[in-house]
Amino acid sequence: MKTIKTPVLLLALAVMIIVTACGQANPNTASNPAGSSNANTGQSPSPSPTNTAGSGAIPAGGILNYAIQNDVDGLDPHATVSASTFLVTDNLFETLVGVTPAGELVPQLATAWTASEDELEWTFKLRPDVTFHHGAAFNADAVIASFSRLQGESSPRAKDYANIVSIAKKSELELMMTLANKDATFISSLANPWAAIVEESDGKLYGTGPFKLVSYEPQQNIKIEKNENYYEADLPYLDGATFTIIPNETTLLAGLQAQTVHVGSISGAQLPQVEASAHLKTQGSVQNSIQLMAMNTAVEPLNHVKVRQAMSMAINKQDIIDGVSWGFGTAMGSHLPHLSSYYIDTNDVLPFNIEEAKALLAEAGYPDGFTLKMRLPEGYTYHVNAGQMIADQLSKIGVKVDIEIIEWGVWLADVYDARNYELTVISHTGRLDPHAFLSRYQSSSKENYFNYVNADIDAAIEEAAIVSDAEKRQEQYAFIQKTLANEVPAVYLQSMEGILALNKSVHNLASFPIGIIHLKEVYLSE
């Protein structure tokens, strides 16, 4: 057996779809077009929370009221296709592999894992002394039953785990998973919230998480309470929490101001009102989304790399972040969120420089510029506003942009699928592994709506998907990012963030990269 180091990963997931429109008033709740580590040994305890309320012991107790915009589609992590569901279920159920706010893969219900030489057989040691909420013991049988359920015909995630061809019990607290094919993304896939370990009993579903389900009132709320038998000492701090469904942002803001709601996602337009409330504070909420201006590299003049480079250098990304995202975002130079451990900073490859952009256009044979059409999805304010700002910026180098606003369904069919466009602005989301973001640049990918072709990139993406050595994967992904930054099949605008408004009594609420909320280390204190 061999042990393979686990790199830090950070990519947040909007769980359902592949191309992200991420644009309505609240970037946390929009629909998205979408699109590793391999081993770990040893126990990584949860980080100790910081008592921001002052010195002394962290106060326990209290009920947190957390507002979510959309209702859950049930509370079965194996059956859901809704991102909202995982905001709740990840407090009730746990996975073999966990993820930290910084995106590192860490032990959770599995304490360690090792791979065979061919990396097709993976042995997992399981955490002892863990029980499900109804008292049944957590063991290898429970893991086998959960994955059998996850791979079942009715599971929407069955194909994601089809590469696991067998799971063999070696003892009560040890098992071996066998893969059909080598897969560098395998361990990260076990940290996705739909890979939760569950126990079915008497028609009900139970987990091992820090909280237990109390009640669910559709379109109203979900109530959870502290799991008194949780295996991590002293956790959780809260007595419980209520997830209140509040789809209307005005109603949410009123609840925050009246202090009947502790936490909720707000739009940038609401920032002034939140900042004016003495009892409220804000923090960025990590998203696994990037915003870009895609260019169809198969059409003239966008098939000239110098033209694309000139357009990139004419766009002031920070102005777009400030104007569209109220400053909640990070400028980027390639198609990977900046919080990924595989991310490299390519912002300086083509820095903002109007005069250099004009010179590049002249070198490409377009000293007087040209006209392009930009097709933008109707209703997605972030992308429409960004597109309008970009059109104004490109006019400074003689590039005239005519904007056409089209329905989302038309955008998907005509722009994304049929590739009938010249420019568009959109956002993309991924999973824990960078392959979900970067594989779209393979020339044969159905998601390569840029029509980008580079044989070296094809080879690097294929190699990175199966190589287990962390350093070799880093090399491949660094090469891909540098190449994309230089050849510019898209102008990469920003890693996106949502905005959370919190009552100042709420402490230690962390943002996670995969669209989950963990409340076990949150506490309330004035």
ChimeraX attribute file (.defattr): number of C-alpha atoms within 10 A of each C-alpha:
attribute: neighborCount
match mode: 1-to-1
recipient: residues
	/A:1	12
	/A:2	13
	/A:3	16
	/A:4	18
	/A:5	17
	/A:6	20
	/A:7	22
	/A:8	19
	/A:9	26
	/A:10	32
	/A:11	30
	/A:12	26
	/A:13	26
	/A:14	31
	/A:15	26
	/A:16	17
	/A:17	18
	/A:18	21
	/A:19	21
	/A:20	22
	/A:21	28
	/A:22	27
	/A:23	23
	/A:24	17
	/A:25	18
	/A:26	19
	/A:27	25
	/A:28	26
	/A:29	19
	/A:30	14
	/A:31	22
	/A:32	23
	/A:33	21
	/A:34	23
	/A:35	20
	/A:36	32
	/A:37	24
	/A:38	25
	/A:39	25
	/A:40	24
	/A:41	18
	/A:42	12
	/A:43	13
	/A:44	14
	/A:45	10
	/A:46	13
	/A:47	8
	/A:48	8
	/A:49	14
	/A:50	12
	/A:51	15
	/A:52	13
	/A:53	18
	/A:54	10
	/A:55	8
	/A:56	7
	/A:57	8
	/A:58	19
	/A:59	13
	/A:60	15
	/A:61	15
	/A:62	14
	/A:63	18
	/A:64	23
	/A:65	20
	/A:66	20
	/A:67	21
	/A:68	23
	/A:69	21
	/A:70	18
	/A:71	21
	/A:72	24
	/A:73	16
	/A:74	14
	/A:75	19
	/A:76	19
	/A:77	28
	/A:78	23
	/A:79	17
	/A:80	20
	/A:81	20
	/A:82	18
	/A:83	23
	/A:84	22
	/A:85	23
	/A:86	27
	/A:87	19
	/A:88	26
	/A:89	26
	/A:90	25
	/A:91	23
	/A:92	27
	/A:93	28
	/A:94	24
	/A:95	24
	/A:96	24
	/A:97	24
	/A:98	21
	/A:99	22
	/A:100	18
	/A:101	16
	/A:102	18
	/A:103	21
	/A:104	22
	/A:105	27
	/A:106	26
	/A:107	25
	/A:108	20
	/A:109	23
	/A:110	23
	/A:111	20
	/A:112	23
	/A:113	25
	/A:114	21
	/A:115	21
	/A:116	13
	/A:117	11
	/A:118	11
	/A:119	22
	/A:120	17
	/A:121	20
	/A:122	23
	/A:123	22
	/A:124	25
	/A:125	24
	/A:126	24
	/A:127	19
	/A:128	15
	/A:129	11
	/A:130	19
	/A:131	18
	/A:132	23
	/A:133	23
	/A:134	15
	/A:135	11
	/A:136	15
	/A:137	17
	/A:138	23
	/A:139	22
	/A:140	22
	/A:141	17
	/A:142	18
	/A:143	24
	/A:144	19
	/A:145	16
	/A:146	19
	/A:147	20
	/A:148	16
	/A:149	17
	/A:150	26
	/A:151	20
	/A:152	15
	/A:153	11
	/A:154	11
	/A:155	18
	/A:156	15
	/A:157	19
	/A:158	18
	/A:159	13
	/A:160	14
	/A:161	17
	/A:162	14
	/A:163	18
	/A:164	18
	/A:165	12
	/A:166	15
	/A:167	21
	/A:168	14
	/A:169	17
	/A:170	13
	/A:171	13
	/A:172	15
	/A:173	19
	/A:174	19
	/A:175	21
	/A:176	21
	/A:177	18
	/A:178	19
	/A:179	19
	/A:180	12
	/A:181	13
	/A:182	17
	/A:183	18
	/A:184	24
	/A:185	22
	/A:186	21
	/A:187	22
	/A:188	23
	/A:189	19
	/A:190	18
	/A:191	22
	/A:192	25
	/A:193	25
	/A:194	25
	/A:195	23
	/A:196	28
	/A:197	27
	/A:198	26
	/A:199	21
	/A:200	13
	/A:201	10
	/A:202	5
	/A:203	6
	/A:204	9
	/A:205	18
	/A:206	22
	/A:207	26
	/A:208	29
	/A:209	27
	/A:210	29
	/A:211	30
	/A:212	23
	/A:213	22
	/A:214	13
	/A:215	12
	/A:216	16
	/A:217	11
	/A:218	12
	/A:219	14
	/A:220	12
	/A:221	20
	/A:222	21
	/A:223	20
	/A:224	23
	/A:225	20
	/A:226	24
	/A:227	21
	/A:228	15
	/A:229	18
	/A:230	19
	/A:231	16
	/A:232	12
	/A:233	8
	/A:234	12
	/A:235	20
	/A:236	24
	/A:237	20
	/A:238	22
	/A:239	19
	/A:240	23
	/A:241	21
	/A:242	20
	/A:243	23
	/A:244	22
	/A:245	20
	/A:246	21
	/A:247	15
	/A:248	10
	/A:249	17
	/A:250	12
	/A:251	11
	/A:252	23
	/A:253	22
	/A:254	12
	/A:255	17
	/A:256	23
	/A:257	19
	/A:258	11
	/A:259	15
	/A:260	14
	/A:261	22
	/A:262	22
	/A:263	27
	/A:264	24
	/A:265	25
	/A:266	23
	/A:267	19
	/A:268	19
	/A:269	12
	/A:270	15
	/A:271	16
	/A:272	9
	/A:273	11
	/A:274	21
	/A:275	13
	/A:276	11
	/A:277	12
	/A:278	10
	/A:279	16
	/A:280	20
	/A:281	18
	/A:282	18
	/A:283	16
	/A:284	17
	/A:285	21
	/A:286	28
	/A:287	27
	/A:288	29
	/A:289	33
	/A:290	28
	/A:291	28
	/A:292	24
	/A:293	21
	/A:294	21
	/A:295	24
	/A:296	23
	/A:297	22
	/A:298	16
	/A:299	13
	/A:300	11
	/A:301	20
	/A:302	20
	/A:303	16
	/A:304	16
	/A:305	17
	/A:306	22
	/A:307	25
	/A:308	25
	/A:309	25
	/A:310	27
	/A:311	26
	/A:312	28
	/A:313	24
	/A:314	25
	/A:315	24
	/A:316	19
	/A:317	25
	/A:318	18
	/A:319	17
	/A:320	24
	/A:321	21
	/A:322	12
	/A:323	16
	/A:324	20
	/A:325	24
	/A:326	15
	/A:327	16
	/A:328	20
	/A:329	24
	/A:330	18
	/A:331	23
	/A:332	26
	/A:333	30
	/A:334	31
	/A:335	27
	/A:336	31
	/A:337	30
	/A:338	22
	/A:339	21
	/A:340	22
	/A:341	20
	/A:342	25
	/A:343	20
	/A:344	20
	/A:345	16
	/A:346	19
	/A:347	17
	/A:348	10
	/A:349	15
	/A:350	21
	/A:351	18
	/A:352	19
	/A:353	14
	/A:354	20
	/A:355	13
	/A:356	17
	/A:357	26
	/A:358	24
	/A:359	16
	/A:360	21
	/A:361	24
	/A:362	16
	/A:363	13
	/A:364	16
	/A:365	14
	/A:366	16
	/A:367	14
	/A:368	11
	/A:369	19
	/A:370	14
	/A:371	12
	/A:372	18
	/A:373	15
	/A:374	23
	/A:375	24
	/A:376	28
	/A:377	24
	/A:378	19
	/A:379	16
	/A:380	22
	/A:381	19
	/A:382	25
	/A:383	25
	/A:384	24
	/A:385	18
	/A:386	25
	/A:387	25
	/A:388	17
	/A:389	18
	/A:390	23
	/A:391	20
	/A:392	15
	/A:393	21
	/A:394	22
	/A:395	15
	/A:396	16
	/A:397	23
	/A:398	16
	/A:399	21
	/A:400	17
	/A:401	21
	/A:402	13
	/A:403	17
	/A:404	13
	/A:405	15
	/A:406	16
	/A:407	13
	/A:408	16
	/A:409	11
	/A:410	14
	/A:411	21
	/A:412	16
	/A:413	12
	/A:414	15
	/A:415	23
	/A:416	19
	/A:417	14
	/A:418	11
	/A:419	18
	/A:420	15
	/A:421	21
	/A:422	20
	/A:423	23
	/A:424	24
	/A:425	27
	/A:426	24
	/A:427	29
	/A:428	27
	/A:429	32
	/A:430	31
	/A:431	27
	/A:432	29
	/A:433	24
	/A:434	26
	/A:435	20
	/A:436	19
	/A:437	23
	/A:438	21
	/A:439	21
	/A:440	21
	/A:441	24
	/A:442	22
	/A:443	18
	/A:444	13
	/A:445	13
	/A:446	12
	/A:447	20
	/A:448	21
	/A:449	23
	/A:450	23
	/A:451	21
	/A:452	24
	/A:453	16
	/A:454	13
	/A:455	10
	/A:456	12
	/A:457	23
	/A:458	18
	/A:459	12
	/A:460	19
	/A:461	22
	/A:462	14
	/A:463	16
	/A:464	24
	/A:465	20
	/A:466	16
	/A:467	19
	/A:468	22
	/A:469	17
	/A:470	20
	/A:471	13
	/A:472	13
	/A:473	24
	/A:474	18
	/A:475	13
	/A:476	21
	/A:477	24
	/A:478	18
	/A:479	17
	/A:480	20
	/A:481	22
	/A:482	19
	/A:483	18
	/A:484	23
	/A:485	25
	/A:486	18
	/A:487	19
	/A:488	28
	/A:489	27
	/A:490	27
	/A:491	27
	/A:492	25
	/A:493	28
	/A:494	27
	/A:495	27
	/A:496	28
	/A:497	21
	/A:498	21
	/A:499	23
	/A:500	18
	/A:501	24
	/A:502	23
	/A:503	23
	/A:504	17
	/A:505	15
	/A:506	19
	/A:507	20
	/A:508	17
	/A:509	17
	/A:510	19
	/A:511	21
	/A:512	22
	/A:513	28
	/A:514	29
	/A:515	25
	/A:516	24
	/A:517	17
	/A:518	20
	/A:519	23
	/A:520	22
	/A:521	21
	/A:522	19
	/A:523	25
	/A:524	21
	/A:525	16
	/A:526	11
